[in-house]
Amino acid sequence: MTDIGSAIDETGMLVRDGGAFVLHRDAGGRYLLELQRVPVDHVQKRVRIQGVLNGEARVSVDGVSAA
């Protein structure tokens, strides 16, 4: 398991879950994403996220790009 504060660089499907955004990871599992901007162009698409793990399965995202 990854430690809180660790850098995250993952790919998967970006989905909206109520008022939140979630990454369904290619490696299995999911991350709840804390985003500065809403990545509307990437919803329901495969993306790469980079950020920092700041809780169990919670990532503070620095960047979202197409994968």
mmCIF file of the N, C-alpha and C atoms, coordinates in Angstrom:
data_MODEL
# 
_entry.id   MODEL 
# 
loop_
_atom_site.group_PDB 
_atom_site.id 
_atom_site.type_symbol 
_atom_site.label_atom_id 
_atom_site.label_alt_id 
_atom_site.label_comp_id 
_atom_site.label_asym_id 
_atom_site.label_entity_id 
_atom_site.label_seq_id 
_atom_site.pdbx_PDB_ins_code 
_atom_site.Cartn_x 
_atom_site.Cartn_y 
_atom_site.Cartn_z 
_atom_site.occupancy 
_atom_site.B_iso_or_equiv 
_atom_site.pdbx_formal_charge 
_atom_site.auth_seq_id 
_atom_site.auth_comp_id 
_atom_site.auth_asym_id 
_atom_site.auth_atom_id 
_atom_site.pdbx_PDB_model_num 
ATOM 1   N N  . MET A 1 1  ? 0.844   -1.185 0.000   1.00 0.00 ? 1  MET A N  1 
ATOM 2   C CA . MET A 1 1  ? 0.000   0.000  0.000   1.00 0.00 ? 1  MET A CA 1 
ATOM 3   C C  . MET A 1 1  ? 0.887   1.245  0.000   1.00 0.00 ? 1  MET A C  1 
ATOM 4   N N  . THR A 1 2  ? 0.430   2.280  -0.655  1.00 0.00 ? 2  THR A N  1 
ATOM 5   C CA . THR A 1 2  ? 1.161   3.533  -0.754  1.00 0.00 ? 2  THR A CA 1 
ATOM 6   C C  . THR A 1 2  ? 0.920   4.377  0.488   1.00 0.00 ? 2  THR A C  1 
ATOM 7   N N  . ASP A 1 3  ? 1.967   5.054  0.963   1.00 0.00 ? 3  ASP A N  1 
ATOM 8   C CA . ASP A 1 3  ? 1.875   5.885  2.163   1.00 0.00 ? 3  ASP A CA 1 
ATOM 9   C C  . ASP A 1 3  ? 1.299   7.256  1.851   1.00 0.00 ? 3  ASP A C  1 
ATOM 10  N N  . ILE A 1 4  ? 0.577   7.827  2.817   1.00 0.00 ? 4  ILE A N  1 
ATOM 11  C CA . ILE A 1 4  ? 0.065   9.186  2.686   1.00 0.00 ? 4  ILE A CA 1 
ATOM 12  C C  . ILE A 1 4  ? 1.246   10.129 2.464   1.00 0.00 ? 4  ILE A C  1 
ATOM 13  N N  . GLY A 1 5  ? 1.086   11.047 1.524   1.00 0.00 ? 5  GLY A N  1 
ATOM 14  C CA . GLY A 1 5  ? 2.154   11.968 1.151   1.00 0.00 ? 5  GLY A CA 1 
ATOM 15  C C  . GLY A 1 5  ? 2.964   11.494 -0.042  1.00 0.00 ? 5  GLY A C  1 
ATOM 16  N N  . SER A 1 6  ? 2.720   10.257 -0.488  1.00 0.00 ? 6  SER A N  1 
ATOM 17  C CA . SER A 1 6  ? 3.446   9.712  -1.635  1.00 0.00 ? 6  SER A CA 1 
ATOM 18  C C  . SER A 1 6  ? 2.938   10.308 -2.940  1.00 0.00 ? 6  SER A C  1 
ATOM 19  N N  . ALA A 1 7  ? 3.851   10.464 -3.886  1.00 0.00 ? 7  ALA A N  1 
ATOM 20  C CA . ALA A 1 7  ? 3.471   10.921 -5.222  1.00 0.00 ? 7  ALA A CA 1 
ATOM 21  C C  . ALA A 1 7  ? 2.675   9.825  -5.920  1.00 0.00 ? 7  ALA A C  1 
ATOM 22  N N  . ILE A 1 8  ? 1.654   10.236 -6.649  1.00 0.00 ? 8  ILE A N  1 
ATOM 23  C CA . ILE A 1 8  ? 0.792   9.311  -7.381  1.00 0.00 ? 8  ILE A CA 1 
ATOM 24  C C  . ILE A 1 8  ? 0.854   9.660  -8.860  1.00 0.00 ? 8  ILE A C  1 
ATOM 25  N N  . ASP A 1 9  ? 1.024   8.645  -9.688  1.00 0.00 ? 9  ASP A N  1 
ATOM 26  C CA . ASP A 1 9  ? 1.004   8.787  -11.144 1.00 0.00 ? 9  ASP A CA 1 
ATOM 27  C C  . ASP A 1 9  ? 0.278   7.550  -11.659 1.00 0.00 ? 9  ASP A C  1 
ATOM 28  N N  . GLU A 1 10 ? -1.007  7.697  -11.973 1.00 0.00 ? 10 GLU A N  1 
ATOM 29  C CA . GLU A 1 10 ? -1.862  6.557  -12.303 1.00 0.00 ? 10 GLU A CA 1 
ATOM 30  C C  . GLU A 1 10 ? -2.677  6.834  -13.552 1.00 0.00 ? 10 GLU A C  1 
ATOM 31  N N  . THR A 1 11 ? -3.110  5.765  -14.197 1.00 0.00 ? 11 THR A N  1 
ATOM 32  C CA . THR A 1 11 ? -4.038  5.871  -15.318 1.00 0.00 ? 11 THR A CA 1 
ATOM 33  C C  . THR A 1 11 ? -5.309  5.106  -14.990 1.00 0.00 ? 11 THR A C  1 
ATOM 34  N N  . GLY A 1 12 ? -6.392  5.517  -15.638 1.00 0.00 ? 12 GLY A N  1 
ATOM 35  C CA . GLY A 1 12 ? -7.667  4.841  -15.446 1.00 0.00 ? 12 GLY A CA 1 
ATOM 36  C C  . GLY A 1 12 ? -8.795  5.652  -16.057 1.00 0.00 ? 12 GLY A C  1 
ATOM 37  N N  . MET A 1 13 ? -10.024 5.257  -15.726 1.00 0.00 ? 13 MET A N  1 
ATOM 38  C CA . MET A 1 13 ? -11.222 5.917  -16.245 1.00 0.00 ? 13 MET A CA 1 
ATOM 39  C C  . MET A 1 13 ? -11.704 6.961  -15.248 1.00 0.00 ? 13 MET A C  1 
ATOM 40  N N  . LEU A 1 14 ? -11.839 8.200  -15.719 1.00 0.00 ? 14 LEU A N  1 
ATOM 41  C CA . LEU A 1 14 ? -12.335 9.291  -14.881 1.00 0.00 ? 14 LEU A CA 1 
ATOM 42  C C  . LEU A 1 14 ? -13.855 9.302  -14.948 1.00 0.00 ? 14 LEU A C  1 
ATOM 43  N N  . VAL A 1 15 ? -14.504 9.169  -13.787 1.00 0.00 ? 15 VAL A N  1 
ATOM 44  C CA . VAL A 1 15 ? -15.967 9.160  -13.751 1.00 0.00 ? 15 VAL A CA 1 
ATOM 45  C C  . VAL A 1 15 ? -16.466 10.131 -12.695 1.00 0.00 ? 15 VAL A C  1 
ATOM 46  N N  . ARG A 1 16 ? -17.682 10.595 -12.912 1.00 0.00 ? 16 ARG A N  1 
ATOM 47  C CA . ARG A 1 16 ? -18.347 11.456 -11.939 1.00 0.00 ? 16 ARG A CA 1 
ATOM 48  C C  . ARG A 1 16 ? -19.148 10.550 -11.010 1.00 0.00 ? 16 ARG A C  1 
ATOM 49  N N  . ASP A 1 17 ? -19.054 10.799 -9.718  1.00 0.00 ? 17 ASP A N  1 
ATOM 50  C CA . ASP A 1 17 ? -19.775 10.009 -8.718  1.00 0.00 ? 17 ASP A CA 1 
ATOM 51  C C  . ASP A 1 17 ? -20.505 10.994 -7.819  1.00 0.00 ? 17 ASP A C  1 
ATOM 52  N N  . GLY A 1 18 ? -21.743 11.320 -8.185  1.00 0.00 ? 18 GLY A N  1 
ATOM 53  C CA . GLY A 1 18 ? -22.467 12.368 -7.471  1.00 0.00 ? 18 GLY A CA 1 
ATOM 54  C C  . GLY A 1 18 ? -21.795 13.699 -7.750  1.00 0.00 ? 18 GLY A C  1 
ATOM 55  N N  . GLY A 1 19 ? -21.374 14.398 -6.697  1.00 0.00 ? 19 GLY A N  1 
ATOM 56  C CA . GLY A 1 19 ? -20.680 15.672 -6.853  1.00 0.00 ? 19 GLY A CA 1 
ATOM 57  C C  . GLY A 1 19 ? -19.175 15.534 -6.863  1.00 0.00 ? 19 GLY A C  1 
ATOM 58  N N  . ALA A 1 20 ? -18.668 14.313 -6.887  1.00 0.00 ? 20 ALA A N  1 
ATOM 59  C CA . ALA A 1 20 ? -17.224 14.072 -6.814  1.00 0.00 ? 20 ALA A CA 1 
ATOM 60  C C  . ALA A 1 20 ? -16.729 13.431 -8.108  1.00 0.00 ? 20 ALA A C  1 
ATOM 61  N N  . PHE A 1 21 ? -15.406 13.398 -8.245  1.00 0.00 ? 21 PHE A N  1 
ATOM 62  C CA . PHE A 1 21 ? -14.774 12.701 -9.358  1.00 0.00 ? 21 PHE A CA 1 
ATOM 63  C C  . PHE A 1 21 ? -13.935 11.562 -8.808  1.00 0.00 ? 21 PHE A C  1 
ATOM 64  N N  . VAL A 1 22 ? -13.978 10.435 -9.516  1.00 0.00 ? 22 VAL A N  1 
ATOM 65  C CA . VAL A 1 22 ? -13.290 9.221  -9.088  1.00 0.00 ? 22 VAL A CA 1 
ATOM 66  C C  . VAL A 1 22 ? -12.476 8.691  -10.260 1.00 0.00 ? 22 VAL A C  1 
ATOM 67  N N  . LEU A 1 23 ? -11.292 8.180  -9.964  1.00 0.00 ? 23 LEU A N  1 
ATOM 68  C CA . LEU A 1 23 ? -10.493 7.478  -10.962 1.00 0.00 ? 23 LEU A CA 1 
ATOM 69  C C  . LEU A 1 23 ? -10.631 5.986  -10.704 1.00 0.00 ? 23 LEU A C  1 
ATOM 70  N N  . HIS A 1 24 ? -11.199 5.256  -11.678 1.00 0.00 ? 24 HIS A N  1 
ATOM 71  C CA . HIS A 1 24 ? -11.214 3.799  -11.626 1.00 0.00 ? 24 HIS A CA 1 
ATOM 72  C C  . HIS A 1 24 ? -9.886  3.358  -12.229 1.00 0.00 ? 24 HIS A C  1 
ATOM 73  N N  . ARG A 1 25 ? -8.969  2.954  -11.367 1.00 0.00 ? 25 ARG A N  1 
ATOM 74  C CA . ARG A 1 25 ? -7.581  2.694  -11.746 1.00 0.00 ? 25 ARG A CA 1 
ATOM 75  C C  . ARG A 1 25 ? -7.438  1.492  -12.667 1.00 0.00 ? 25 ARG A C  1 
ATOM 76  N N  . ASP A 1 26 ? -6.535  1.597  -13.640 1.00 0.00 ? 26 ASP A N  1 
ATOM 77  C CA . ASP A 1 26 ? -6.208  0.460  -14.500 1.00 0.00 ? 26 ASP A CA 1 
ATOM 78  C C  . ASP A 1 26 ? -5.658  -0.695 -13.673 1.00 0.00 ? 26 ASP A C  1 
ATOM 79  N N  . ALA A 1 27 ? -4.957  -0.376 -12.587 1.00 0.00 ? 27 ALA A N  1 
ATOM 80  C CA . ALA A 1 27 ? -4.339  -1.389 -11.728 1.00 0.00 ? 27 ALA A CA 1 
ATOM 81  C C  . ALA A 1 27 ? -5.335  -2.001 -10.739 1.00 0.00 ? 27 ALA A C  1 
ATOM 82  N N  . GLY A 1 28 ? -6.586  -1.537 -10.768 1.00 0.00 ? 28 GLY A N  1 
ATOM 83  C CA . GLY A 1 28 ? -7.605  -2.029 -9.847  1.00 0.00 ? 28 GLY A CA 1 
ATOM 84  C C  . GLY A 1 28 ? -7.820  -1.055 -8.708  1.00 0.00 ? 28 GLY A C  1 
ATOM 85  N N  . GLY A 1 29 ? -9.032  -0.988 -8.222  1.00 0.00 ? 29 GLY A N  1 
ATOM 86  C CA . GLY A 1 29 ? -9.369  -0.066 -7.149  1.00 0.00 ? 29 GLY A CA 1 
ATOM 87  C C  . GLY A 1 29 ? -9.758  1.288  -7.702  1.00 0.00 ? 29 GLY A C  1 
ATOM 88  N N  . ARG A 1 30 ? -9.921  2.235  -6.788  1.00 0.00 ? 30 ARG A N  1 
ATOM 89  C CA . ARG A 1 30 ? -10.329 3.571  -7.201  1.00 0.00 ? 30 ARG A CA 1 
ATOM 90  C C  . ARG A 1 30 ? -9.769  4.612  -6.260  1.00 0.00 ? 30 ARG A C  1 
ATOM 91  N N  . TYR A 1 31 ? -9.623  5.813  -6.773  1.00 0.00 ? 31 TYR A N  1 
ATOM 92  C CA . TYR A 1 31 ? -9.196  6.962  -5.976  1.00 0.00 ? 31 TYR A CA 1 
ATOM 93  C C  . TYR A 1 31 ? -10.275 8.032  -6.053  1.00 0.00 ? 31 TYR A C  1 
ATOM 94  N N  . LEU A 1 32 ? -10.614 8.611  -4.910  1.00 0.00 ? 32 LEU A N  1 
ATOM 95  C CA . LEU A 1 32 ? -11.443 9.805  -4.865  1.00 0.00 ? 32 LEU A CA 1 
ATOM 96  C C  . LEU A 1 32 ? -10.511 10.975 -5.138  1.00 0.00 ? 32 LEU A C  1 
ATOM 97  N N  . LEU A 1 33 ? -10.880 11.840 -6.084  1.00 0.00 ? 33 LEU A N  1 
ATOM 98  C CA . LEU A 1 33 ? -9.984  12.901 -6.532  1.00 0.00 ? 33 LEU A CA 1 
ATOM 99  C C  . LEU A 1 33 ? -10.386 14.254 -5.975  1.00 0.00 ? 33 LEU A C  1 
ATOM 100 N N  . GLU A 1 34 ? -9.403  14.973 -5.471  1.00 0.00 ? 34 GLU A N  1 
ATOM 101 C CA . GLU A 1 34 ? -9.582  16.367 -5.061  1.00 0.00 ? 34 GLU A CA 1 
ATOM 102 C C  . GLU A 1 34 ? -8.949  17.212 -6.157  1.00 0.00 ? 34 GLU A C  1 
ATOM 103 N N  . LEU A 1 35 ? -9.787  17.941 -6.885  1.00 0.00 ? 35 LEU A N  1 
ATOM 104 C CA . LEU A 1 35 ? -9.354  18.658 -8.084  1.00 0.00 ? 35 LEU A CA 1 
ATOM 105 C C  . LEU A 1 35 ? -9.486  20.160 -7.913  1.00 0.00 ? 35 LEU A C  1 
ATOM 106 N N  . GLN A 1 36 ? -8.519  20.913 -8.447  1.00 0.00 ? 36 GLN A N  1 
ATOM 107 C CA . GLN A 1 36 ? -8.597  22.371 -8.468  1.00 0.00 ? 36 GLN A CA 1 
ATOM 108 C C  . GLN A 1 36 ? -9.549  22.847 -9.562  1.00 0.00 ? 36 GLN A C  1 
ATOM 109 N N  . ARG A 1 37 ? -9.551  22.124 -10.689 1.00 0.00 ? 37 ARG A N  1 
ATOM 110 C CA . ARG A 1 37 ? -10.423 22.452 -11.820 1.00 0.00 ? 37 ARG A CA 1 
ATOM 111 C C  . ARG A 1 37 ? -11.226 21.218 -12.194 1.00 0.00 ? 37 ARG A C  1 
ATOM 112 N N  . VAL A 1 38 ? -12.415 21.445 -12.704 1.00 0.00 ? 38 VAL A N  1 
ATOM 113 C CA . VAL A 1 38 ? -13.263 20.337 -13.146 1.00 0.00 ? 38 VAL A CA 1 
ATOM 114 C C  . VAL A 1 38 ? -12.849 19.946 -14.566 1.00 0.00 ? 38 VAL A C  1 
ATOM 115 N N  . PRO A 1 39 ? -12.370 18.729 -14.755 1.00 0.00 ? 39 PRO A N  1 
ATOM 116 C CA . PRO A 1 39 ? -11.869 18.291 -16.064 1.00 0.00 ? 39 PRO A CA 1 
ATOM 117 C C  . PRO A 1 39 ? -12.991 17.762 -16.964 1.00 0.00 ? 39 PRO A C  1 
ATOM 118 N N  . VAL A 1 40 ? -13.951 18.626 -17.326 1.00 0.00 ? 40 VAL A N  1 
ATOM 119 C CA . VAL A 1 40 ? -15.137 18.176 -18.055 1.00 0.00 ? 40 VAL A CA 1 
ATOM 120 C C  . VAL A 1 40 ? -14.801 17.479 -19.378 1.00 0.00 ? 40 VAL A C  1 
ATOM 121 N N  . ASP A 1 41 ? -13.726 17.861 -20.024 1.00 0.00 ? 41 ASP A N  1 
ATOM 122 C CA . ASP A 1 41 ? -13.351 17.236 -21.299 1.00 0.00 ? 41 ASP A CA 1 
ATOM 123 C C  . ASP A 1 41 ? -12.856 15.804 -21.124 1.00 0.00 ? 41 ASP A C  1 
ATOM 124 N N  . HIS A 1 42 ? -12.512 15.421 -19.897 1.00 0.00 ? 42 HIS A N  1 
ATOM 125 C CA . HIS A 1 42 ? -11.934 14.102 -19.655 1.00 0.00 ? 42 HIS A CA 1 
ATOM 126 C C  . HIS A 1 42 ? -12.886 13.122 -18.975 1.00 0.00 ? 42 HIS A C  1 
ATOM 127 N N  . VAL A 1 43 ? -14.100 13.566 -18.630 1.00 0.00 ? 43 VAL A N  1 
ATOM 128 C CA . VAL A 1 43 ? -15.046 12.689 -17.934 1.00 0.00 ? 43 VAL A CA 1 
ATOM 129 C C  . VAL A 1 43 ? -15.461 11.543 -18.857 1.00 0.00 ? 43 VAL A C  1 
ATOM 130 N N  . GLN A 1 44 ? -15.505 10.338 -18.292 1.00 0.00 ? 44 GLN A N  1 
ATOM 131 C CA . GLN A 1 44 ? -15.833 9.101  -19.004 1.00 0.00 ? 44 GLN A CA 1 
ATOM 132 C C  . GLN A 1 44 ? -14.779 8.743  -20.050 1.00 0.00 ? 44 GLN A C  1 
ATOM 133 N N  . LYS A 1 45 ? -13.540 9.189  -19.813 1.00 0.00 ? 45 LYS A N  1 
ATOM 134 C CA . LYS A 1 45 ? -12.429 8.856  -20.700 1.00 0.00 ? 45 LYS A CA 1 
ATOM 135 C C  . LYS A 1 45 ? -11.265 8.333  -19.869 1.00 0.00 ? 45 LYS A C  1 
ATOM 136 N N  . ARG A 1 46 ? -10.352 7.661  -20.558 1.00 0.00 ? 46 ARG A N  1 
ATOM 137 C CA . ARG A 1 46 ? -9.152  7.157  -19.902 1.00 0.00 ? 46 ARG A CA 1 
ATOM 138 C C  . ARG A 1 46 ? -8.175  8.313  -19.749 1.00 0.00 ? 46 ARG A C  1 
ATOM 139 N N  . VAL A 1 47 ? -7.677  8.508  -18.516 1.00 0.00 ? 47 VAL A N  1 
ATOM 140 C CA . VAL A 1 47 ? -6.806  9.639  -18.210 1.00 0.00 ? 47 VAL A CA 1 
ATOM 141 C C  . VAL A 1 47 ? -5.593  9.190  -17.400 1.00 0.00 ? 47 VAL A C  1 
ATOM 142 N N  . ARG A 1 48 ? -4.654  10.109 -17.303 1.00 0.00 ? 48 ARG A N  1 
ATOM 143 C CA . ARG A 1 48 ? -3.506  9.962  -16.405 1.00 0.00 ? 48 ARG A CA 1 
ATOM 144 C C  . ARG A 1 48 ? -3.627  11.074 -15.375 1.00 0.00 ? 48 ARG A C  1 
ATOM 145 N N  . ILE A 1 49 ? -3.521  10.712 -14.091 1.00 0.00 ? 49 ILE A N  1 
ATOM 146 C CA . ILE A 1 49 ? -3.526  11.728 -13.044 1.00 0.00 ? 49 ILE A CA 1 
ATOM 147 C C  . ILE A 1 49 ? -2.182  11.711 -12.338 1.00 0.00 ? 49 ILE A C  1 
ATOM 148 N N  . GLN A 1 50 ? -1.776  12.891 -11.887 1.00 0.00 ? 50 GLN A N  1 
ATOM 149 C CA . GLN A 1 50 ? -0.579  13.036 -11.076 1.00 0.00 ? 50 GLN A CA 1 
ATOM 150 C C  . GLN A 1 50 ? -0.955  13.876 -9.871  1.00 0.00 ? 50 GLN A C  1 
ATOM 151 N N  . GLY A 1 51 ? -0.468  13.469 -8.711  1.00 0.00 ? 51 GLY A N  1 
ATOM 152 C CA . GLY A 1 51 ? -0.784  14.202 -7.496  1.00 0.00 ? 51 GLY A CA 1 
ATOM 153 C C  . GLY A 1 51 ? -0.146  13.562 -6.286  1.00 0.00 ? 51 GLY A C  1 
ATOM 154 N N  . VAL A 1 52 ? -0.773  13.787 -5.128  1.00 0.00 ? 52 VAL A N  1 
ATOM 155 C CA . VAL A 1 52 ? -0.244  13.308 -3.852  1.00 0.00 ? 52 VAL A CA 1 
ATOM 156 C C  . VAL A 1 52 ? -1.357  12.593 -3.100  1.00 0.00 ? 52 VAL A C  1 
ATOM 157 N N  . LEU A 1 53 ? -1.049  11.417 -2.575  1.00 0.00 ? 53 LEU A N  1 
ATOM 158 C CA . LEU A 1 53 ? -1.997  10.676 -1.749  1.00 0.00 ? 53 LEU A CA 1 
ATOM 159 C C  . LEU A 1 53 ? -2.153  11.412 -0.427  1.00 0.00 ? 53 LEU A C  1 
ATOM 160 N N  . ASN A 1 54 ? -3.389  11.815 -0.086  1.00 0.00 ? 54 ASN A N  1 
ATOM 161 C CA . ASN A 1 54 ? -3.574  12.553 1.163   1.00 0.00 ? 54 ASN A CA 1 
ATOM 162 C C  . ASN A 1 54 ? -4.607  11.915 2.077   1.00 0.00 ? 54 ASN A C  1 
ATOM 163 N N  . GLY A 1 55 ? -4.888  10.675 1.844   1.00 0.00 ? 55 GLY A N  1 
ATOM 164 C CA . GLY A 1 55 ? -5.789  9.899  2.687   1.00 0.00 ? 55 GLY A CA 1 
ATOM 165 C C  . GLY A 1 55 ? -5.959  8.541  2.052   1.00 0.00 ? 55 GLY A C  1 
ATOM 166 N N  . GLU A 1 56 ? -6.670  7.679  2.733   1.00 0.00 ? 56 GLU A N  1 
ATOM 167 C CA . GLU A 1 56 ? -6.884  6.352  2.169   1.00 0.00 ? 56 GLU A CA 1 
ATOM 168 C C  . GLU A 1 56 ? -7.717  6.471  0.896   1.00 0.00 ? 56 GLU A C  1 
ATOM 169 N N  . ALA A 1 57 ? -7.120  6.151  -0.233  1.00 0.00 ? 57 ALA A N  1 
ATOM 170 C CA . ALA A 1 57 ? -7.768  6.192  -1.549  1.00 0.00 ? 57 ALA A CA 1 
ATOM 171 C C  . ALA A 1 57 ? -8.245  7.595  -1.922  1.00 0.00 ? 57 ALA A C  1 
ATOM 172 N N  . ARG A 1 58 ? -7.559  8.623  -1.436  1.00 0.00 ? 58 ARG A N  1 
ATOM 173 C CA . ARG A 1 58 ? -7.900  10.024 -1.744  1.00 0.00 ? 58 ARG A CA 1 
ATOM 174 C C  . ARG A 1 58 ? -6.643  10.716 -2.261  1.00 0.00 ? 58 ARG A C  1 
ATOM 175 N N  . VAL A 1 59 ? -6.768  11.365 -3.436  1.00 0.00 ? 59 VAL A N  1 
ATOM 176 C CA . VAL A 1 59 ? -5.616  11.996 -4.070  1.00 0.00 ? 59 VAL A CA 1 
ATOM 177 C C  . VAL A 1 59 ? -5.892  13.474 -4.322  1.00 0.00 ? 59 VAL A C  1 
ATOM 178 N N  . SER A 1 60 ? -4.956  14.318 -3.906  1.00 0.00 ? 60 SER A N  1 
ATOM 179 C CA . SER A 1 60 ? -4.962  15.732 -4.263  1.00 0.00 ? 60 SER A CA 1 
ATOM 180 C C  . SER A 1 60 ? -4.270  15.824 -5.620  1.00 0.00 ? 60 SER A C  1 
ATOM 181 N N  . VAL A 1 61 ? -5.026  16.136 -6.651  1.00 0.00 ? 61 VAL A N  1 
ATOM 182 C CA . VAL A 1 61 ? -4.546  16.046 -8.030  1.00 0.00 ? 61 VAL A CA 1 
ATOM 183 C C  . VAL A 1 61 ? -3.869  17.342 -8.462  1.00 0.00 ? 61 VAL A C  1 
ATOM 184 N N  . ASP A 1 62 ? -2.662  17.191 -9.028  1.00 0.00 ? 62 ASP A N  1 
ATOM 185 C CA . ASP A 1 62 ? -1.930  18.320 -9.598  1.00 0.00 ? 62 ASP A CA 1 
ATOM 186 C C  . ASP A 1 62 ? -2.194  18.448 -11.091 1.00 0.00 ? 62 ASP A C  1 
ATOM 187 N N  . GLY A 1 63 ? -2.475  17.318 -11.759 1.00 0.00 ? 63 GLY A N  1 
ATOM 188 C CA . GLY A 1 63 ? -2.691  17.362 -13.197 1.00 0.00 ? 63 GLY A CA 1 
ATOM 189 C C  . GLY A 1 63 ? -3.503  16.193 -13.704 1.00 0.00 ? 63 GLY A C  1 
ATOM 190 N N  . VAL A 1 64 ? -4.309  16.454 -14.744 1.00 0.00 ? 64 VAL A N  1 
ATOM 191 C CA . VAL A 1 64 ? -5.093  15.432 -15.436 1.00 0.00 ? 64 VAL A CA 1 
ATOM 192 C C  . VAL A 1 64 ? -4.821  15.594 -16.920 1.00 0.00 ? 64 VAL A C  1 
ATOM 193 N N  . SER A 1 65 ? -4.500  14.483 -17.582 1.00 0.00 ? 65 SER A N  1 
ATOM 194 C CA . SER A 1 65 ? -4.277  14.529 -19.024 1.00 0.00 ? 65 SER A CA 1 
ATOM 195 C C  . SER A 1 65 ? -4.823  13.259 -19.656 1.00 0.00 ? 65 SER A C  1 
ATOM 196 N N  . ALA A 1 66 ? -5.045  13.302 -20.964 1.00 0.00 ? 66 ALA A N  1 
ATOM 197 C CA . ALA A 1 66 ? -5.501  12.122 -21.685 1.00 0.00 ? 66 ALA A CA 1 
ATOM 198 C C  . ALA A 1 66 ? -4.418  11.050 -21.615 1.00 0.00 ? 66 ALA A C  1 
ATOM 199 N N  . ALA A 1 67 ? -4.851  9.810  -21.484 1.00 0.00 ? 67 ALA A N  1 
ATOM 200 C CA . ALA A 1 67 ? -3.882  8.701  -21.406 1.00 0.00 ? 67 ALA A CA 1 
ATOM 201 C C  . ALA A 1 67 ? -3.744  8.025  -22.752 1.00 0.00 ? 67 ALA A C  1 
# 
